Amino acid sequence: MPTPQASASPSAPTTAKTAADYYDELFLDVLCLPWAERASERAALAAGERVLDVACGTGAVASVVLPEIGSEGSVVGIDRNPEMLAVARRKMPDLDWREGRAEALPFDDGGFDAVLCQFGLMFFDDRGLALREMCRVLRPGGRVALTVWDGLERTPAYTALTELVEQHLGPAAGRPIRDAFALGDEAAMRALVEDAGFTSVEVASVHDVACFPTLASWVDAEVKGWVGGGFTEEEYAAFFAEAERVLAPYVSSDGKAEFALPAVIASGWKPPS
């Protein structure tokens, strides 16, 4: 086969990757899918059920839920980030993806059998209202399953990374990471879920180990896929050089980045009418 020759005409412009693209490429397999499987198990999904994925991101939960509910079931994903939804639509164009806020779910009362929310609750403007909305759209006897990261103080690898981000990129750059760990308290989660009207609430901190292929893939995932920002290539290079030194304790002999990363899973039931 002949080698393609360069065209004299200008090439089509390439589309720059968004933070959502980086998030999907670098976070999904390592952090999102394993916890989505746990949340799906906690929700005790069955074939034919109607599931709402709140703060759906790029579709990790939906991809796990679909085989559980089968062709007779349905999944709706809602997120307030249009970039995340664009990636989700590209990957699973046949699903119903909505842009909206958890505090004002655009659905009728009692329309779903289960509501799942993975790593979104800590970012809502009004967590209590969002949970009450989840309860409202559930049928009587429906279930909710929520996953949030455990406390930053119980995740030393992320503590070190957060402090490094703040030193190099500014205090504001570390805020998204700190916010991600803001609900790592079992008692606080239980109170939130019960106050929203759910019963038979179960809350537990679940241990896990995150394993990224390389240190660079972990740091890139966090900074480019989550923190974002307008840092230059030179600034990022200086930051990463320091990261190699500071985060060396979390790099295994085969070059992988491995560290404890627990999460809190809460579940509950909407009372029967």
C-alpha positions in Angstrom: 0.0 0.0 0.0 1.5 3.4 -1.0 2.3 5.8 1.8 -0.1 8.7 1.9 1.4 12.0 0.8 0.9 15.3 2.5 -1.7 17.4 0.8 -0.9 20.9 -0.3 -4.2 22.1 0.9 -4.7 23.1 4.6 -5.6 20.2 6.8 -8.9 20.2 8.7 -8.5 21.7 12.2 -8.2 19.2 15.0 -10.5 19.6 18.0 -8.7 20.2 21.2 -9.4 17.7 24.0 -11.6 19.0 26.8 -11.2 18.3 30.5 -14.1 15.8 30.0 -12.1 13.9 27.4 -9.1 13.6 29.7 -11.4 12.6 32.5 -13.0 9.8 30.4 -9.6 8.5 29.1 -7.7 8.7 32.4 -10.1 8.3 35.2 -12.8 6.0 34.0 -11.2 2.6 34.1 -9.2 3.1 37.3 -11.6 5.1 39.5 -15.1 5.2 38.0 -16.0 1.7 36.7 -15.0 -0.3 39.8 -17.1 1.9 42.1 -20.0 1.9 39.6 -20.1 -1.9 39.9 -20.3 -1.6 43.7 -23.1 1.0 43.6 -25.0 -1.2 41.1 -24.8 -4.1 43.5 -25.9 -2.0 46.4 -28.9 -0.8 44.4 -30.0 -4.4 43.8 -31.0 -3.7 40.3 -33.3 -6.1 38.4 -34.2 -6.7 34.7 -36.6 -4.2 33.3 -36.1 -1.5 35.8 -35.9 2.3 35.2 -32.7 3.8 36.5 -31.7 7.5 36.9 -28.0 8.3 37.0 -27.5 11.7 38.7 -24.3 13.5 37.9 -23.7 10.9 35.2 -20.5 12.4 33.9 -19.3 10.5 30.9 -21.5 7.5 31.5 -19.6 5.1 33.8 -22.6 4.1 35.9 -24.9 3.8 32.8 -22.4 1.4 31.2 -22.4 -0.8 34.2 -26.2 -0.6 34.8 -27.3 -1.6 31.3 -26.4 -5.3 31.4 -28.1 -5.5 34.8 -31.5 -4.2 33.6 -31.4 -5.6 30.1 -33.2 -4.5 27.0 -36.5 -4.1 28.8 -35.0 -1.6 31.3 -34.0 2.0 30.7 -31.3 4.4 32.0 -31.5 8.2 32.0 -28.4 10.2 32.8 -28.4 13.8 33.9 -25.5 16.2 34.5 -25.0 19.9 34.6 -21.7 19.8 32.7 -22.3 19.8 28.9 -18.7 18.7 28.1 -19.2 15.5 30.1 -22.6 14.9 28.4 -21.0 15.4 25.0 -18.6 12.5 25.7 -21.4 10.3 27.1 -23.5 10.9 24.0 -20.6 10.1 21.8 -20.0 6.8 23.5 -23.7 5.8 24.1 -25.8 7.7 21.6 -28.9 5.6 22.2 -29.3 6.6 25.8 -31.3 9.5 27.2 -28.8 12.2 28.4 -30.1 15.4 30.0 -28.4 18.6 31.0 -29.8 19.7 34.3 -29.2 20.2 38.1 -29.7 17.6 40.7 -31.6 20.1 42.8 -34.3 20.4 40.1 -34.7 17.1 38.4 -36.9 17.5 35.3 -38.8 14.3 35.9 -42.3 13.3 37.2 -42.8 11.9 40.7 -42.3 8.2 41.0 -40.8 7.6 37.6 -37.8 5.5 38.5 -37.1 2.2 40.3 -33.6 3.2 41.4 -31.4 6.3 41.5 -27.7 6.2 41.5 -25.3 9.0 42.1 -21.5 8.4 42.0 -19.0 11.0 43.1 -21.4 13.9 42.5 -23.2 14.6 45.8 -20.3 16.6 47.3 -20.4 19.1 44.5 -24.1 20.0 44.6 -25.1 23.4 45.6 -27.8 22.1 48.0 -27.1 18.4 48.9 -30.3 18.1 51.0 -32.5 19.4 48.2 -30.8 17.1 45.6 -31.4 14.1 47.8 -35.1 15.1 48.3 -35.4 15.4 44.5 -34.0 11.9 44.1 -36.5 10.6 46.6 -39.3 12.4 44.8 -38.6 10.8 41.4 -38.4 7.3 42.9 -41.5 5.1 43.1 -42.6 4.0 46.6 -40.2 1.3 47.6 -37.5 2.5 45.1 -33.8 2.5 46.1 -31.0 5.1 46.1 -27.3 4.3 46.0 -24.7 7.0 46.6 -20.9 6.9 46.4 -18.6 9.7 47.7 -14.9 9.6 48.4 -13.8 9.1 52.0 -12.0 11.8 53.9 -8.8 13.3 52.4 -7.1 12.6 55.8 -7.6 8.9 55.0 -6.1 9.2 51.6 -2.5 10.3 52.1 -1.5 10.0 48.4 -4.2 12.5 47.4 -3.2 14.7 50.4 0.4 14.9 49.0 -0.9 15.5 45.4 -3.3 18.2 46.5 -0.6 20.1 48.5 1.7 19.9 45.5 -1.0 21.2 43.1 -1.6 24.2 45.4 2.1 25.0 45.7 2.7 25.0 42.0 -0.7 26.1 40.5 -2.2 28.1 43.3 -4.6 27.5 46.2 -7.6 27.7 43.9 -6.3 24.8 41.8 -6.4 22.5 44.8 -10.1 23.3 45.6 -11.7 20.8 43.2 -9.6 18.0 44.7 -10.4 19.0 48.3 -14.1 19.4 47.4 -14.1 15.8 46.1 -13.3 14.5 49.6 -15.7 16.8 51.4 -18.3 14.2 52.4 -16.0 11.5 53.7 -17.8 11.0 56.9 -20.2 8.1 57.5 -22.3 9.8 60.2 -22.8 12.9 58.0 -23.8 10.8 55.0 -26.3 8.9 57.1 -27.8 12.1 58.4 -28.1 13.5 54.9 -29.8 10.4 53.4 -32.2 10.0 56.3 -33.2 13.7 56.4 -34.1 13.4 52.7 -36.8 10.8 53.6 -35.1 7.5 53.0 -35.4 4.6 55.3 -33.3 1.4 56.1 -30.2 3.5 55.3 -26.9 1.7 55.2 -23.6 3.5 55.1 -20.1 2.0 55.0 -16.6 3.1 54.2 -15.2 0.6 51.7 -11.4 0.2 51.2 -9.9 0.0 47.8 -6.6 0.5 46.1 -6.3 2.7 43.0 -3.8 1.6 40.4 -2.8 3.8 37.5 -0.5 2.4 34.8 2.1 5.1 35.5 2.6 8.1 37.8 2.2 10.4 34.7 -1.3 8.9 34.0 -2.4 9.6 37.6 -1.1 13.1 37.7 -2.4 13.9 34.2 -5.8 12.5 35.1 -6.0 14.7 38.2 -4.6 17.9 36.8 -5.8 17.8 33.2 -8.9 15.7 33.7 -10.1 17.4 36.9 -8.3 20.5 38.0 -7.9 22.0 34.6 -6.6 25.5 34.4 -4.5 27.7 32.2 -1.0 26.5 33.1 1.7 26.6 30.4 3.7 23.6 29.2 6.7 24.9 31.2 4.6 25.3 34.4 3.3 21.8 34.0 6.8 20.3 33.4 8.1 22.0 36.5 5.1 20.7 38.5 5.5 17.1 37.2 9.2 17.1 38.0 8.4 17.9 41.6 5.6 15.3 41.5 8.0 12.6 40.6 10.0 13.3 43.7 7.1 13.9 46.2 4.9 11.0 45.0 7.7 8.4 44.6 6.4 6.5 47.7 3.3 5.6 45.7 5.1 4.2 42.7 5.6 0.5 42.7 8.7 -1.4 41.4 7.0 -1.9 38.0 6.3 1.8 37.6 2.6 1.8 38.5 1.0 4.4 40.8 -0.8 2.5 43.6 -2.4 3.9 46.7 -5.3 3.5 49.1 -8.4 5.2 47.9 -11.5 4.4 50.1 -15.0 5.6 49.4 -18.2 5.8 51.4 -21.3 4.1 49.9 -24.7 4.9 51.2 -28.0 3.3 50.3 -31.6 3.7 51.3 -35.2 3.0 50.4 -38.1 5.3 49.6 -40.9 4.3 52.1 -43.9 2.5 50.5 -46.9 4.8 50.1 
